Amino acid sequence: MADHSVTVENTLQVLLSEKKYTTIRDIMVTMNPADIAAVFSGVETEKLPLLFRLLPKELAAESFVEMESDQQEALIRGISDSELRQVMDELYVDDAVDIVEEMPANVVQRILAQSDPEMRKEINEILQYPENSAGSVMTTEYVKLSPNMTVGDAILRIRRTGVDKETIYTCYVLDNRLLVGTVSVKSLLLAPNDLQTIDSIMDTSLITVTTHTDQEEVAQMMSKYNLLAIPVVDGDNRMVGIVTFDDAMDVMEDEVTEDMEIMAGMTPSDKTYLKSSPVDLFKHRIPWLALLMVSATFTGLIITSFEEALAAQVALTAFIPMLMDTGGNSGSQSSVTVIRAISLNELDFSDLPKVIWKEIRTAALCGICLAVLCFCKIMLVDRLLLQNEDITVLVAAVVCLTMAITIICAKIVGCSLPMLAKKLGFDPAVMASPFITTIVDALSLLVYFGIACALLPGLR
Amino acid sequence: MADHSVTVENTLQVLLSEKKYTTIRDIMVTMNPADIAAVFSGVETEKLPLLFRLLPKELAAESFVEMESDQQEALIRGISDSELRQVMDELYVDDAVDIVEEMPANVVQRILAQSDPEMRKEINEILQYPENSAGSVMTTEYVKLSPNMTVGDAILRIRRTGVDKETIYTCYVLDNRLLVGTVSVKSLLLAPNDLQTIDSIMDTSLITVTTHTDQEEVAQMMSKYNLLAIPVVDGDNRMVGIVTFDDAMDVMEDEVTEDMEIMAGMTPSDKTYLKSSPVDLFKHRIPWLALLMVSATFTGLIITSFEEALAAQVALTAFIPMLMDTGGNSGSQSSVTVIRAISLNELDFSDLPKVIWKEIRTAALCGICLAVLCFCKIMLVDRLLLQNEDITVLVAAVVCLTMAITIICAKIVGCSLPMLAKKLGFDPAVMASPFITTIVDALSLLVYFGIACALLPGLR
């Protein structure tokens, strides 16, 4: 299936150059909006309105929603006011808001001018909610029922008003604007008797979010409770909208991308990789690189202050990268595991002692195992194979002891910093590899030189 | 809402110790299956069957599905065969399969013995599909319609048979077991005329997966096309089942966790963090730690071979951690960005030249910026503030030049290795921070000593 759109795309390109518009139309009506949008992304901007006009009204609007924002903009600029009005009539409010948010001011004005007053009002309301809140991703179009309606009435109402709703499968039972229950279309259809009242079959164990709930939490709740849509209420518990599962899936994807970017020491970006210019990428990458580079001054200072020890035992220098990297890797393993567990709501600040104790035991196992392995490696490779006379058994012991202690420190730092960050209200993802590595580098060097000065003769 | 289950949990614990079972029942029937399962997880194993028997049949089965597998096992061992049969009667096939997959053999035998023959057959069929394939996560219970049925007939059939189906909202139109179209309940309900035939309103632009499609791809397609359920077909295009959106959301979460674990140098684990013992964690973490530690031998060798240069210019050693870390961070930024773009299907191997060229330009910007910053830092902090006489302007120039070149190398390595891994059929996530860091460490040292020997007098 994935290859389907690619080959059709080529066919359509050829047909377009041959101006066979009827054939193009016949092909496109069999296609899915997401695939049509993919075809549009390969077409020159001037030809977009031409292709777009070939589509039936509803499919045109659905494909428009799936397009990239720069192409939406080009298309809006290329079509007439009445055509734009037709598109706006077909859009759901939440999709319209997504589009408005990406457009420059003059295009936004044209969009709002061509929306009907009801929609214009709803777009403006949603635009006022904070970014990434449930309010900003919800739609205000949902099926409302009253508690004293019969099942038959409810089905009739859905048949009459459902066409404009993004989902009809969960209906919301309101009493004086307050949400009192939900009814699924499944339970309406399967109800044994059409004369039963809604309040006798509705589900009253309500799961709601408020307009200010973070979108990530909204998506997690929908996943936890397997919901097709979640109701959004205001501060007075009055129902204002719903968030649907397709938006929740998009939110999950975006939040993961953001977490991964932060964990790799980048400020998060809204643009896809191929759409980002080198200057965009530079701006998102340089802050952390610069900060971490400057913090490496401390590691430099530690080395400088042990310069004489290093000059006396040059062999010690060769093990610095291995000790720092192993420490960094150990710490990242713990921090990434804990960051992910926090974002899946598996861990809470009160678990900190339990987590640290678990990490210490894990670190002890890893530390002993790697220290033994490292000792064997040094003896076999560096001493026997490479005949490096500087590396005595005592030097090997210093390196392996440092290794074990560093791993324990690294895992404690790695697991506790993300939890502390969360507690203090920061994003735990900041406490991932790059940050942990910088701290662990300094720690491992201090341990290394401390042990070396204590054990090796002539270094004190 | 998130706190709701916590406080109710405490109330229920108290009521349980006071043996107020009617009150417990009254509270639990108002609750959601996921929250009931959370309450169960805090209860002693012996009391589980007691609590479970308080629940109405359907809610009991729904809560059972949401429980952790060790508790499901304890519960199955604590209830009678006829009670188990009642639970199995209420389960959907895909949930039953998930449970069977986690249980030891003797429990599986009891489960299968208490399932009806139809379900037993379907469980066995699904169990035969490879792990993580669409076949292994699908359910075989969906609504089947024929193309020549009327809309009225179709609604009647849904009302008669829908109770056993996981979703009734998308119905599948089969002609001789071949999938020919889909109809949503929305379009059935909104059809202007009950006598229209299904084939006149069905959607024939089919999006399907095969039983062997990877579950990650299934979830991505559902997200891309905003599907509630996706049909699964066999090699001969005959329909065998559907994957529903709730399973797709779970798959997305699991796959992200797996990617993050691999990217932090761990082998992926099925257990949650708090359920993993230190020995479990050790087993998942030690392979990469050991491998990366041994590969650091190369960096050690490079330092050893430049030992004399280092002895002559001890100041050079102090900058090794900063150069290695900055290189590692730059490389990780590129690799993580590219890995994520690959897993979102934004990048393809044919984009490699474009990606490398973009990274080179980004790296040049980062490199120049950091080199200038680093030069200022060395001059101000190390020379002026710390009065370190060893660090000459020439040494600073060597460090900064190395910095710029290392960043460019690191970003090229970081962006191209994940794409190469994908091309060769490996998981690109392996090419993240730990692996890239090890390679970049060696590269940065080679560049460093190469430039130092070329520019600094007395090192040749």
Chai-1 contact restraints between the chains, C-beta under 6 A:
chainA,res_idxA,chainB,res_idxB,connection_type,confidence,min_distance_angstrom,max_distance_angstrom,comment,restraint_id
A,T30,B,S205,contact,1.0,0.0,6.0,A-B,restraint_1
A,M31,B,S205,contact,1.0,0.0,6.0,A-B,restraint_2
A,N32,B,S205,contact,1.0,0.0,6.0,A-B,restraint_3
A,N32,B,Y225,contact,1.0,0.0,6.0,A-B,restraint_4
A,A34,B,K224,contact,1.0,0.0,6.0,A-B,restraint_5
A,A34,B,Y225,contact,1.0,0.0,6.0,A-B,restraint_6
A,I158,B,L189,contact,1.0,0.0,6.0,A-B,restraint_7
A,R159,B,L189,contact,1.0,0.0,6.0,A-B,restraint_8
A,G162,B,L190,contact,1.0,0.0,6.0,A-B,restraint_9
A,V163,B,L190,contact,1.0,0.0,6.0,A-B,restraint_10
A,I168,B,K186,contact,1.0,0.0,6.0,A-B,restraint_11
A,Y169,B,Y169,contact,1.0,0.0,6.0,A-B,restraint_12
A,K186,B,I168,contact,1.0,0.0,6.0,A-B,restraint_13
A,L189,B,I158,contact,1.0,0.0,6.0,A-B,restraint_14
A,L189,B,R159,contact,1.0,0.0,6.0,A-B,restraint_15
A,L190,B,G162,contact,1.0,0.0,6.0,A-B,restraint_16
A,L190,B,V163,contact,1.0,0.0,6.0,A-B,restraint_17
A,S205,B,T30,contact,1.0,0.0,6.0,A-B,restraint_18
A,S205,B,M31,contact,1.0,0.0,6.0,A-B,restraint_19
A,S205,B,N32,contact,1.0,0.0,6.0,A-B,restraint_20
A,S223,B,M249,contact,1.0,0.0,6.0,A-B,restraint_21
A,K224,B,A34,contact,1.0,0.0,6.0,A-B,restraint_22
A,Y225,B,N32,contact,1.0,0.0,6.0,A-B,restraint_23
A,Y225,B,A34,contact,1.0,0.0,6.0,A-B,restraint_24
A,N226,B,D246,contact,1.0,0.0,6.0,A-B,restraint_25
A,F245,B,F245,contact,1.0,0.0,6.0,A-B,restraint_26
A,D246,B,N226,contact,1.0,0.0,6.0,A-B,restraint_27
A,M249,B,S223,contact,1.0,0.0,6.0,A-B,restraint_28
A,M252,B,M252,contact,1.0,0.0,6.0,A-B,restraint_29
A,V256,B,V256,contact,1.0,0.0,6.0,A-B,restraint_30
A,T257,B,R340,contact,1.0,0.0,6.0,A-B,restraint_31
A,M260,B,V336,contact,1.0,0.0,6.0,A-B,restraint_32
A,M260,B,R340,contact,1.0,0.0,6.0,A-B,restraint_33
A,A264,B,S332,contact,1.0,0.0,6.0,A-B,restraint_34
A,A264,B,Q333,contact,1.0,0.0,6.0,A-B,restraint_35
A,A264,B,V336,contact,1.0,0.0,6.0,A-B,restraint_36
A,G265,B,N329,contact,1.0,0.0,6.0,A-B,restraint_37
A,M266,B,Q333,contact,1.0,0.0,6.0,A-B,restraint_38
A,T272,B,E346,contact,1.0,0.0,6.0,A-B,restraint_39
A,Y273,B,T337,contact,1.0,0.0,6.0,A-B,restraint_40
A,Y273,B,A341,contact,1.0,0.0,6.0,A-B,restraint_41
A,Y273,B,E346,contact,1.0,0.0,6.0,A-B,restraint_42
A,P278,B,K358,contact,1.0,0.0,6.0,A-B,restraint_43
A,P278,B,R361,contact,1.0,0.0,6.0,A-B,restraint_44
A,P278,B,T362,contact,1.0,0.0,6.0,A-B,restraint_45
A,L281,B,T362,contact,1.0,0.0,6.0,A-B,restraint_46
A,F282,B,T362,contact,1.0,0.0,6.0,A-B,restraint_47
A,F282,B,L365,contact,1.0,0.0,6.0,A-B,restraint_48
A,F282,B,C366,contact,1.0,0.0,6.0,A-B,restraint_49
A,R285,B,Q333,contact,1.0,0.0,6.0,A-B,restraint_50
A,I286,B,C366,contact,1.0,0.0,6.0,A-B,restraint_51
A,I286,B,C369,contact,1.0,0.0,6.0,A-B,restraint_52
A,L289,B,N329,contact,1.0,0.0,6.0,A-B,restraint_53
A,A290,B,L373,contact,1.0,0.0,6.0,A-B,restraint_54
A,L292,B,N329,contact,1.0,0.0,6.0,A-B,restraint_55
A,M293,B,T326,contact,1.0,0.0,6.0,A-B,restraint_56
A,M293,B,L370,contact,1.0,0.0,6.0,A-B,restraint_57
A,A296,B,P321,contact,1.0,0.0,6.0,A-B,restraint_58
A,A296,B,M322,contact,1.0,0.0,6.0,A-B,restraint_59
A,A296,B,D325,contact,1.0,0.0,6.0,A-B,restraint_60
A,T299,B,P321,contact,1.0,0.0,6.0,A-B,restraint_61
A,G300,B,A318,contact,1.0,0.0,6.0,A-B,restraint_62
A,G300,B,M322,contact,1.0,0.0,6.0,A-B,restraint_63
A,I303,B,T317,contact,1.0,0.0,6.0,A-B,restraint_64
A,I303,B,A318,contact,1.0,0.0,6.0,A-B,restraint_65
A,T304,B,A318,contact,1.0,0.0,6.0,A-B,restraint_66
A,E307,B,V314,contact,1.0,0.0,6.0,A-B,restraint_67
A,A311,B,V314,contact,1.0,0.0,6.0,A-B,restraint_68
A,V314,B,E307,contact,1.0,0.0,6.0,A-B,restraint_69
A,V314,B,A311,contact,1.0,0.0,6.0,A-B,restraint_70
A,T317,B,I303,contact,1.0,0.0,6.0,A-B,restraint_71
A,T317,B,T317,contact,1.0,0.0,6.0,A-B,restraint_72
A,A318,B,G300,contact,1.0,0.0,6.0,A-B,restraint_73
A,A318,B,I303,contact,1.0,0.0,6.0,A-B,restraint_74
A,A318,B,T304,contact,1.0,0.0,6.0,A-B,restraint_75
A,P321,B,A296,contact,1.0,0.0,6.0,A-B,restraint_76
A,P321,B,T299,contact,1.0,0.0,6.0,A-B,restraint_77
A,P321,B,D441,contact,1.0,0.0,6.0,A-B,restraint_78
A,M322,B,A296,contact,1.0,0.0,6.0,A-B,restraint_79
A,M322,B,G300,contact,1.0,0.0,6.0,A-B,restraint_80
A,D325,B,A296,contact,1.0,0.0,6.0,A-B,restraint_81
A,T326,B,M293,contact,1.0,0.0,6.0,A-B,restraint_82
A,N329,B,G265,contact,1.0,0.0,6.0,A-B,restraint_83
A,N329,B,L289,contact,1.0,0.0,6.0,A-B,restraint_84
A,N329,B,L292,contact,1.0,0.0,6.0,A-B,restraint_85
A,N329,B,P434,contact,1.0,0.0,6.0,A-B,restraint_86
A,S332,B,A264,contact,1.0,0.0,6.0,A-B,restraint_87
A,Q333,B,A264,contact,1.0,0.0,6.0,A-B,restraint_88
A,Q333,B,M266,contact,1.0,0.0,6.0,A-B,restraint_89
A,Q333,B,R285,contact,1.0,0.0,6.0,A-B,restraint_90
A,V336,B,M260,contact,1.0,0.0,6.0,A-B,restraint_91
A,V336,B,A264,contact,1.0,0.0,6.0,A-B,restraint_92
A,T337,B,Y273,contact,1.0,0.0,6.0,A-B,restraint_93
A,R340,B,T257,contact,1.0,0.0,6.0,A-B,restraint_94
A,R340,B,M260,contact,1.0,0.0,6.0,A-B,restraint_95
A,A341,B,Y273,contact,1.0,0.0,6.0,A-B,restraint_96
A,E346,B,T272,contact,1.0,0.0,6.0,A-B,restraint_97
A,E346,B,Y273,contact,1.0,0.0,6.0,A-B,restraint_98
A,K358,B,P278,contact,1.0,0.0,6.0,A-B,restraint_99
A,R361,B,P278,contact,1.0,0.0,6.0,A-B,restraint_100
A,T362,B,P278,contact,1.0,0.0,6.0,A-B,restraint_101
A,T362,B,L281,contact,1.0,0.0,6.0,A-B,restraint_102
A,T362,B,F282,contact,1.0,0.0,6.0,A-B,restraint_103
A,L365,B,F282,contact,1.0,0.0,6.0,A-B,restraint_104
A,C366,B,F282,contact,1.0,0.0,6.0,A-B,restraint_105
A,C366,B,I286,contact,1.0,0.0,6.0,A-B,restraint_106
A,C369,B,I286,contact,1.0,0.0,6.0,A-B,restraint_107
A,L370,B,M293,contact,1.0,0.0,6.0,A-B,restraint_108
A,L373,B,A290,contact,1.0,0.0,6.0,A-B,restraint_109
A,S433,B,S433,contact,1.0,0.0,6.0,A-B,restraint_110
A,P434,B,N329,contact,1.0,0.0,6.0,A-B,restraint_111
A,D441,B,P321,contact,1.0,0.0,6.0,A-B,restraint_112
